Amino acid sequence: MESPGPQDPSSRSNDAQSQEDKKSRKTKRTAGQTKASTGARFFLAAGDAAKPDSLPTLGEEFPDADKALVASFQKNLPFYRVETWKAHAERKGRHIVLRPNS
């Protein structure tokens, strides 16, 4: 039984490209899915956002990351993604393990 000869490099790159395309298609989300799946909220920075030592102040809220990103670009302000988490205790044998729970 002979081993297959060297593959054509162009066909190998096409195969890799098609696999990357499939992966990227699976991970794309619509704007509505971004908020629903993560539970995150999006805000533009308010106040003096230019000072790196200041506490973050939340300004205008946006329904999804896409709209917050566009507004951030247009107004030249950073935006924040805010998620709320609560600790959840689970018992594993004789140990208690803390896990985040949204």
TIDRENRO-549299 format. One record per residue (C-alpha): z, y, x. Coordinates in Angstrom, 1 decimal. Each point is the difference from the previous one (the first is absolute). Layout:
        w        v        u
        Z        Y        X
...
! end
This chain:
        w        v        u
      0.0      0.0      0.0
     -1.1      3.3      1.5
      2.0      3.2     -0.3
     -1.8      2.8     -1.7
     -1.7      2.4      2.4
      1.0      3.6      0.4
     -0.2      2.0     -3.2
     -2.1      3.0     -0.4
      2.3      3.0      0.7
     -1.5      2.0     -2.9
      0.7     -2.7     -2.5
      3.6     -0.2      1.2
      0.5      3.7     -0.4
     -1.5     -0.2     -3.5
      2.4     -2.7     -0.9
      2.9      2.0      1.3
     -1.2      3.1     -1.9
     -0.3     -1.9     -3.3
      3.5     -1.4      0.5
      1.4      3.5      0.6
     -1.9      1.3     -3.0
      1.6     -2.7     -2.2
      3.5      0.9      1.4
     -0.5      3.7     -0.7
     -1.2     -0.6     -3.5
      3.1     -2.0     -0.8
      2.4      2.8      1.2
     -1.7      3.0     -1.7
      2.0      1.4     -2.9
     -0.9      2.6     -2.6
      2.1      3.1     -0.4
      1.8     -1.4     -3.0
      1.0     -3.2      1.8
      1.5      1.9      2.9
      2.9      1.4     -2.0
      0.4     -3.0     -2.3
      0.2     -2.6      2.7
      2.3      1.8      2.4
      2.1      2.1     -2.3
     -0.4      2.9      2.4
     -0.1      3.6     -1.0
     -2.0      2.7      1.9
      1.0      3.6      0.6
     -1.3      2.9      2.0
      2.4      1.6      2.4
      1.7      3.2     -1.3
      1.8      2.7      1.8
     -0.5      0.4      3.7
     -1.7     -3.3      0.8
     -1.1      1.3      3.4
      3.5     -0.4      1.5
      0.5     -3.5      1.3
      3.8      0.2     -0.1
      0.3      1.1     -3.6
      0.9     -2.4     -2.8
     -3.0     -1.1     -2.1
     -0.3      1.9     -3.2
     -2.2     -1.5     -2.7
     -2.5      2.2     -1.8
     -2.7     -0.9     -2.4
     -0.2     -3.7     -1.1
     -3.3     -1.9     -0.2
     -0.9     -3.1     -2.0
     -1.4     -1.9      3.0
     -0.5      0.1      3.8
     -3.7      1.0     -0.3
      0.8      3.3     -1.8
      2.9      0.7      2.3
     -2.2     -0.5      3.0
     -2.6      2.4     -1.3
      2.5      2.7     -0.9
      1.7     -0.5      3.4
     -3.3      0.7      1.7
     -1.0      2.9     -2.2
      3.4      1.8      0.4
      0.6     -1.1      3.6
      3.4     -1.4     -0.9
      1.5     -3.5      0.6
      0.7     -2.3     -2.9
      2.8     -2.5     -0.5
     -0.1     -3.5     -1.4
      3.4     -0.7     -1.6
      1.2     -3.5     -0.9
      3.3     -1.0     -1.5
      1.7     -3.1      1.2
      3.3     -1.7     -0.8
      1.7     -2.7      2.0
      0.2     -3.4     -1.6
      2.4     -2.7      1.2
     -1.1     -3.7      0.2
      2.1     -2.9      1.0
     -1.5     -2.4      2.6
      2.4     -2.8      0.6
      3.2      1.6      1.3
     -1.7      3.3      0.8
     -0.8      3.0     -2.0
     -3.4      1.6      0.7
     -0.8      3.5     -1.1
     -3.6      0.7     -1.0
     -1.7      3.1     -1.3
     -0.9      0.0     -3.7
     -2.2      2.7     -1.6
! end
